[in-house]
C-alpha cells in the first residue's frame, strides 16, 4: 500500500556522540528534599540554581500532566485491527498497543522503560510486529521483533549502529532497514566519510546480525527509501537539505541489483535544486512523488516509471502536502495539506486525477496521520485540536466516520472551554510578512496579560495547530498568552521563505522576533513589560539570541537543548549529521563563515544577557551535545546574570519520560512566577 508518512520529506539525521563536561562547571546532584512541602527531583536529574518546587505547584498542575491521546501506527494486514501508540495511566513513556474494535480496550504489545515507536505488523498474517527503540534519549535506534503474546522482544540490529526501519519485502519475508555506524572514539566523531548501508533480513532469523544481507552502501547520512509492493525495488531518497533532495531507483534482484539510478532531478538536468520524495503505488509502475519543482509549495505528482513523465496532481492547493495515503483498490488518494499550520484532508479520484468532495462525516481538527487499510475499505486518521489530544477515527467506504479511541482527559477539566488558537500576522524589519499562532487565556483574566513566546525548532520546523497539553496550564490557570511564531526559515510557507535564514542571513530570523516584540506593544490585551521567550533545539538558539539582542524588552529566556555556539555545535554534533547541518547553518571550515558564526553566537555575546536565564538539557543528546548548554551556563553565570540549569542524565534531545517532563514544567512555572507573574 502506498502512503507518504507525515513530514516524510524532511528526514532527520540522528546519532550518538561521546560527551565531556565543560571545565569550570561542575554539575551537582540536587539534595534529596526532606520537607514534606517540596517535590523531590527525579533520580537522574542534576540541578543548579533551580529553587525547590513547592508541592502545591505540582498539585495544582497535576491534572494538566495527565492528558493522554493515541497515535496511529499500522493496520493489521487482513483484519480491522490496528497498532496504536499511547502512554498508559501511571506509565513513564509511550508504548504500542493493539486495538481491534471502535472504542475497545487497547491491549499492550510492547513494554519497558524506554519509549517504543514505529510499530509495523508482519504483512502476511500479522503474527508479530517490528518496532524501534533507543536508550536514554541517545537516538541510537534499534529495531526489534515483538510477538503478540507478551514474550520478550528480540533485537534485530547492531548496537554500534543507528538503525531505521524502512519497510517490508512481503513475498521475501524480509524487512529492509538502514544503518549508520556510531563513532564512539571522540566527541563529535572522527569519520570524514559518512556511509549509509541498506540491509535485508528475515526478522525470524536465528541470528539476525549474522544473517542480514547488504543491499547497498551509499555515501551520506540522509538516505531513506520506499519498498515496492513486490519487494523487488527501492525508491531511494537522498536528503541533502530542506531545499534539496534527489530521487533514485534501485533493483534488489537480477543483474542490476545494488546499482542505484538517479531519476529526479535527471542527471543531465540544469534545473534549480528541488525537493523530491517518492513512494511506490501498488502497481509498481508508478511513483507518488512529493516535490516543489513546479512552484513554491510541495505538491504531489505521479511519475510513470516507463515514460518518466511527471503528472502533477495537487497544483491547485496553495500549501505544502505533508502526508497522504492510497486506498487498497488504487482508486482513491487522500492527502494532507498544511494550511497555515493546520493539516486538512483532500480526496482525489486517481483514475481522473481530479479532487473529489471529502466525506461529510470527517471529524474536525488538525490531521496527524492518514492510512488506508491494505485490504479492507477503511481509512484511519488522527485528529487533534486546541480542545483535545490526538484521537483516531476510521472512515469507511460509505463515507461514515467512526471514532476508535477516546483520549484521556482528567476529571474536572472541560477542554471544550479552551479558546481556539488563532493566526496573527505582523511585518518584520524589511517589510516581510510574518505569521504565528496565538492562544489567549480565558476572558476572566482581565487587563494586559503576560506573554510566553515559544519558538519552534528545526530550524525548518513549523508551529502548528494542535493540543497544548501541559502548556494549557499556563494559559488557563496562570492567565498567560502563548504566541508561537513562524519566523523566516520555517517550513509550510514556500521554499523561498524556507531559505531566508540560511548562511549569512541567520540573524534575520532573530529580527523577526524583534518585530514581534514591537507588535506586542500595540496590542491592548498584551503586556510588553512581561514577556518571556522560550524554545527548544534551534528554538533554544533563538531564545538565547533574542536574550542578547533584546534583553531590554524581555523579562527572561528559556533555552531547551539549544545551540549556544555554531562552531562548537558543528564540531561536536555526531559526524554523520555535520554536512546536513552545514547546508543550513553555514560551513565553519570557510574562514568568512566561521568568523560570522563566531560573531553572532550567543556564547560570544553572553555579556549582553541581562535577564534571568533557564537552561534545560538532556545529557545523552546526540543532536545538540550538552556541552552547548554547560558552556553558556558557565559564561552567563560568570558574568553575574541569574541562571537556572536543569540536566536529565537519562534524556536526549528533549524529555521523553513523564517524571522528568513534569519536574521541568513545575520549574518553568516557578521561573514564570519570578519573572512575568510577580
N, C-alpha and C positions, 0 to 999 in steps of 0.2 A: 504494500500500500504506500502510495506516495504521500508524503507530508513534509512540510517545512517547519522545523522547530521554531518556537518563538525566539526572536532575536538571533536566529541562527547565523546571520551574516557577519556579526561581529564576534568571531571566535576569540576566546580569551586564551592567552598563553600563561600557564600557571606552573610553578615548580618550587622545590625546596632549596634553601641555601643555609650554610652554616652562619651563625651569628655570633658577634662578640660584643661584650658590654663596653660602652664608651668610657674611657678613663675619666675619673673625676666625678662620675655619677654612680653612686652605689645604691642600688635598689634595695629597700628594706622591707621585709615582710611586715604587714600590719600586725600589731599586737592583738591577741585574742581579746574580744570585748568581754568585760566582766559584769558591767552594769546591765540590768535587765531592760533598760530603756533604749539600748542601741543595738544595731544589727551587726552580727559577726560577718566579716568579709569571707567570700569563698576561699577554700584552702589554697587554690592555685593563683590567688591574686596578690600582687605587690602594689603598695600604695605609698605615695609621698605627697604630703601636703593636703591630702583629702581628709576632711574632717569626719568624725564618726557620724554614722547615719542614724538619726532618731528612729526608733521603732514606729512611731506614729506616721512618719513619712511612708515607710514600707506598707503599713496597714492601709493608709488612705489610697495608695496606688495599687494595692494588691489585685483588685478586680480587673484593672486595665492590663494586667500581665497575663490574663487567662483567656483572651480571645484566641480561638484555635480553629483555623479553617482547614480546607482539604485541597490538595493539588492533584491533578490527574497525571498518571504516569504511563499506563498502557492498557490496551484491551486484551482480553483472553482471545486466542486465535479462533475459537469457534463458539464460545458461549457469551451470553450477556453478563460478563463479569469483568471487573477492572481492577487494576492496581492503583492505589491512591497513596499520597504522601500526607502524613498527619503527625502532629505531636499529641500524644495521648495525655489525659489528665495525670498530673504528677510526674510526667516524664521530662527529662532534660533536653532531649533532641528529637527531631522528626525521624520517623521510621516508615516502612512500607507496609500496607495492609491490603487485603482482598475485600472486595465488595461485590456481591452477586445479585443485588436487587435494590430498587429505589428505596432510599431511607432505611436500608437494612443495617444490620450490625457489621462493623468492619472487623476483619479477622487478621491478627498480626502475622506478618511473614518474616520480617527482619527484626533483630533485637540487638542490643548492645549500647555502650555509652556514646559511640560516635554516630553522627547522622548518616542515614542511608539515602541514596538518590539514584536517579537514572534507571529505575526498575523496568525490566522488559521480559515478557513471557517468552519461553521457548515456543517458536512459531508453529510447530507441527501439532502438538497436542497439549501444550501448556503445562507439562508435568512439573516444571521448575521455572525459576526466573534467574536472570543475571542482574546484578546491581553494582553500584560503585560506592566506594567509601574511602576516606582519607583518615589520618590520625592527628588529633590535636591541632587541627587547623592548618597542617603543613601543606595540604593540597597535592601531596604525592599520592594521587588517586590509584586505588587498586580495584580490579574487577573480580567479583565473586559469583559463584553459583550457589543458589539457595533453594533447597527443596521446600515443598509446601507443607511438610509435616512437622516443621519446627526444629529439625535437626540442625547441627552446626553448619555454618556457611563454609564453602570451600574456596580458597583463594586461587585464582587462575593466572595471576600476573606476578611479575618480579618486583620485589620490594625496592630495588635500586632504580626503578623506572617510574616515571609519571605516566599513567596509562589512561586512555579514553576509549570507552566502548563506542564502536561505530555502527554496527548492525549485524544482521544475521545472513548467513548463506543457508537458506532454509532447506533446500534439497540436499546440500552437502553436510547438513547438521553441524555447522561451524559458526562461530562468531568471528567478526573482524574487529580488531582494536589497534590503536596506535600506542607507541611508547617513545618516550624521550628519556635518555639516561640522566640521572641526577648526579651532579658533580658535588661530592661531599668533601673535596680536598681543601677548599678555601672559601672564604666569604665571597659570595658573588660568583663562584665557579671560575674555572680556568680555561674551559674549552673555547676555541676560536671558531670552530665549525660546528653548528648545531644540526643534528640529523633526527628526522622522524622516521620510525620504522613501522610499517604496517604488517600485522601478523594475522594468521588464521589458526584457530584451534577448535577442537571439539570440546565443549565445556564439561563433558563427562569423561574426558581422558583421565587415565590413572595418574599421569604426571604432566599436567598442562604446560609447564615451563619447558620440559624436555621435548614434548611432542608438538609444540607450536611450529608453524611454518612461516618463514619470512616471505612476504609477498613483494615488498619493495622497500628500499631505503631512500628517502628524499631529503634534500638539504633544506633546512629551515625549520622553524618551530610553529608555523601557522597552518599546518595541513589538517584537513578534515575530509570526510567522504560520505557518499550515499551508495548503498549496495543495490544492484539491480534485482528485480523480482526473481530471476532465475539464478542469481548468485554468481554470474559469470563475469560481471564487470563492476568497476568502481567509477563513480563520477567524483573526481578529486577537486577539492577547493584549496587554493593556496592563498591564504590571507596575508597580505603584505602591509596593509594599513587600513584605517577606517574608510579611506577613499579609493582603495585599490585591492582587487583580488583577481585571481585567474581561475578558469575552469578547465580541468583536464579530464581525459578518459583513459582508463587502463583495463585491459583484459586480464582476467585471472586464470584463464585456461588457454591452451593452444600455443602456437609459435610466438605470438606477440605478448604472452603473459609477462607481466612485470615491466612493460615498456610504456610509460605514460605518453600520451599525445595531447598537446595543448589544443583546446577547442576555442576558448574565448578569453581574451581577445585573440584573434588569429595571429599566429607568429609574425606574419608579414604586415600586420595592421599598423597604421600610423595614428590611430585614433587616440584621444587623451585617455589616461588611466580611468578605469571604471570598476565598479563592484560587480562580481558575478558569483552566484551560488546556485548549484544545481541539484535537483532531486529527481530520481527516476520515476516516470509514470509506470503503471502496471504493465503496459505492453512492451516495455524495454526499448522501444523505438524512439521515445521522446523524453526530453528532459524538461521539467518545470524549472525555469530559471528566474531568479530574482536579480535584477540589475538596475543600475542608474545610468546606463549607457545612453538612454534616449532623452534624458532630461534631469531635472533637479532631484527627483524622488525615485526611490527603489520600487520598481514595478515588476509584475510577473509577465513572463513571456514563455512561449513553447518553442523549444529547439528541436527541430526534426534532425535526428542523427544521420539520416541518409543524405539529405539535401543541404544540411547545415543552415537551413532557413530559420530565422528567429521571428516568431509572430507575437507581437505584443498583445496582452490581454487586458491589463488594468490601467491603461494610459489615462483614462478619463478620471481616475481617482487621484486627486491632488495631494496625496500623502504617501509616506513610506508604507509598503506592505511588510508587516512584521511577522507574519506566520500564515499557515494555511494547511489544508488537507484535501485529498481527493477521495471520493467515495469508492467503495469496492467494485461497483459496476463501471467505474471510469466515466460516469456521466456528469457528475456534479463536482465542482470545485468551490470550497469555501475559503475566503481569505480574511485576514485581519488587517485593517487599515488603521494606522496610528494617527488619528485625527486630533492634533493639538494635545497629545498626551493621553488620549482615551481610545483604546482599541475597539473598533466597530467591525461587525461582520458584514461581508458582501458575498453573495452567492452567484455562481456562474454555471451556465449550461456549456459543457465542454464541446458538445457537437457543433453548436453555433458560435461559441466563443463570446456569447453575449451575457451581460449581467441579467439576473432574474430577481424578482422580488424576494426578499427574505421572508421566511415564515412568520406569521403574526405572533406565534407563541414564544419567540425567543426572549429569554429573560433579560431584563435591563441590567446595565452595569458595564464596566470595562472588562473586556475579554482577556483572559490569561492564556488559555490553551484551547486548541480545537483538534479533534482527532476522529476521523471516521473509523468504524469497526472494520476489520479486514474481510468479514464475510456478511454480517448482518446489516440491514438498512438502519443503522444507528449512528449518531454523531455525538460525541461527548464534547462539552465545552465548559470552561470555568469562568465565573464572573465575580468581580468584587466591586465595591464602591466605597464612598466615604461612610456609608451606613452599615457596612458589614464586610467580614473577611471572605476569602475565596470559597465558593461553593460550586459543586459540579452539577451540571444539568445534562440531560440526554434528549436529543431531538430525533424523532422517528420519521419514517418515510412520508407520513401524512402531515408533517409539519407541526406535530404536537410535541411540546417540550415538557419534560418531567424532571423535577428536582430529585437528585440522587443522594446528596449529602446535606446535612444541616450543621452549619458552623456552631461551635460552642461559644455562647455569649453569656458572660457572668450574670447571675441574678441581680436585679436592681439597676441594671444599665439598659436604657432604651436607646439603642443605636439609631432608631428612626428619627430621634430628635437631633442627631448630629447634623450640623449645617453642611450643605454641599460645598465642595471645592469649586472655586471659580477661577477663571483665567484673567490675569491682569496684564497690561502692556505699558511699556514706557520707552522713551528714546534714550539711547546712550550718548556718550560724548561726541560721537561722529555722526549722529542722526540715525544710526541703525536701530530699527525697532527690535526690542527685546520683550519676551513674554515670560510669564511664570504662573504658578498656581498659588492661590491664597485660600486659607481656611480660617474663618473667623470664629471667635468664641460665641457662646450663647448671648442673646440680647440682654440678659440680666446683668452682664458686665458693662458698666457704664464708663463713659469718659474715654480718653485716648489710651489704647491698650499697648502693653509691651509687645515686642516683635522678636520672633525667632526666625532668622534667615537660614534655611537648610539647603546647602549646595550639594548637588549630586556628584558622584564620582565619574570615572571613565578614563579620560575626560569626555569621551564620546557618549556618555550616558544621557539620560533624559528624566526630568521629573514628570511622573505620570500620575493620572488619577487612580486612586485605589484606597484601600483601608489603611488608616494611620496607626492602628493598634495602640501601643504604649504612648505614642506621641499625642494621642487624643486626650490623654490625661492633662497635658499642658494646656490644651485648648479648653476642654470642658470644665476643669476644676481650678485651673490657675488663671484663666482668662487671657492666655497668650495667643496672639495671632501668628499663624505659621505661614511663611512665604517660601516657596520652593522655586527659585529662578532657573530658567533655561538660558544661560549666558551663551554667547557665541562659542562655537565648538561643540554644542550639544547636538545629538542626533535628532532626527524627526522633522527637521525644518529645511531640508535640502542639502545637497553636497557642497554648495558654495558656503553656506552658513557653517557647515561642519568643519571646514578648513580654515575658518577665520581666526583661529587662535594658534595655528601651527608656528613652530620655529620662533622667529623674532617677534611674532605677534602675540606672544604668550600673555603679556600683561593687559592686552586689550580686553580680555575677559574679566580681569580684575576691575577694570574701569566700568564695566557693565554693572558691577555691584555698587560702585561709587555712584552711578546714576540712579540705581535703585534706592540708595540711601537718601538721595535728593528727592525722589518721588515720594518716599515715606513722609517727608516733611510736609508735603502738600495734602496729605490725607487726614481728614478731620477725626478719624477713629483710630489713628496710629500715633504712638508716642516716639518721636525721633530721638529722645534722650534715653530711651530704654530699649536698645537693640542689641541682641547677641547674634553673632554669625557662627555657624557650625557646618561641618561637612566631613565626609569620610573619603579616604583614598585621595583622588585628585581634589575632591571637595575639601579634604583636610589641608592640602596645599593652599587652596583658595581662601580658606579661613585664616591661615597664617599670613597670606599675602594681604588680605583685607586688614588684618591687625597691624601690618606695617605701613600700609598706605593711608588708612582711615581710622587710626587709633582714636582720634578726637571725636569720631562720630559713632563709636560703638561702646558698649558697656563691658564687653568681654568676648572671648572667642573660644571655640571648642574644636580641637584638631583630633580626628579619629583616623588612625592608621594613615596619616598624611605624609607627603613628601616635604622635607624641610630644606633640602639642598639637591638640586638637579644632578650635579656631577657625582656626589656620593651615592645618590639613588641609582644612577645609571651604572656606576661601578659595582654596586653591591646587589642589585636585583639579580635573580638567578640568570645564568648566562643565556639560556635559550630565549628569554624574554627580551634581551637587551636590544637587538636590532629592531624588533617590532616597536619598542618604546622610543627608539631614536628617531623613527619616522615622525612621531608625534611631537616629542619634546626637543628635537634637535640632536645632532651628533656631537658629543662632548670632545671628540678627537679633533674636530675642526677648531683652530685657535680662536677665531672670531665668535663662534657659537659658545665655546667654553667660557670665554670672557663674559658673554651676555648672561649665560646661565649662572655664573658666579655672582654677577652683579645683581640679578633680580631675585635670587634665592632668599627665602625668609631667614635662614640662618645668618646670611651676610647682613641682613637688615634687622636683626633681632633687637638692636638698641632702640628701634622705633616702636616696639611693642610696649605700650604703657598701661594697658588694661589687663585685668586678670585673664589667665590662660589655663585651659583644662586640656590635657593631652591624654589620649586613650589609645592603647596599643595591645596587640597580641604578639607574644614573643616568637611564635612559630610562623609569622607572616612571611610567605615566600615572594610576595609582590613588592611590598614596601617594608624592608627589614626594620626591626625595632630600633636599630641604631639611629634611624632618622628621627624617631621620637626622642631618644635619650639625648641626642646632641642639641636639639632645640630646647629641651627642658633645662639642660645644664647651662646653656648660654643665657636664656631669659632669666633664670633664677640668679645667675651670677650678676646680672645687670640690675637686680633689685625688684623686678616685677613679680607679683604673686603667681605661682604656678602650682596647679594640681596635676599629679601624674598617676595614672592607673594602668597597670600592665597585667594581663592574664597570661600565665605561662602555659596554659592548655588551649590557647586560641591562636588563630592566624589572622587573616585579613578581615577582621570583624569578629563579633562574638556570636557563636552558634549555640552555646549552652545557656539554658534559661537562667540558671543561678548567676552566671556572670552578667548576662544582659539585664537581669533585674537590678543587681547591685549598681551597674553603670547608670541605669535610669534613675535610681534613687539619688545617686551622687549628682546627676545632672539637675535634678530638682533642687538640691542644696546649692549648686552653683548659681542657678537662676535666682534663688532666694537672696543670694548675696550680691547679685549684680542688677537684675532688672525687676525684682519683685520687692525690694526693700523700701 
